[in-house]
Amino acid sequence: MAQQPLLTSDEAQKLTHLTQEVKDPQQMVKLAEAIFELAVLRGASDVHLEPYETEAQVRFRIDGALQDVITIP
C-alpha cells in the first residue's frame, strides 16, 4: 500500500509561502501556528524543529515514526 503524502498541496503551498515571508516576529508566530495546527490535524505526538547552519527541518512523529514536513530556510 502506497503511503499518502503528509501534506496536501494546499498545506504545502501555505507553509512554503509562510517560510518565505518570515521577516519579523509576527510572521514567525503565523508560521509556528500553522505548523502546530497541522501537527494536531495529523495526530502528531510531537513536533521536532531541528536547526542547522542555514535552515531548520520540521518533522512530526506520527505513529512512532518521524516524518519530514518542511524545511525552513
PyMOL commands that set and color helices and strands:
alter all, ss='L'
color gray80, all
select helices_A, chain A and resi 9-20+25-42
alter helices_A, ss='H'
color red, helices_A
select strands_A, chain A and resi 46-51+56-62+65-72
alter strands_A, ss='S'
color yellow, strands_A
deselect
rebuild
show_as cartoon
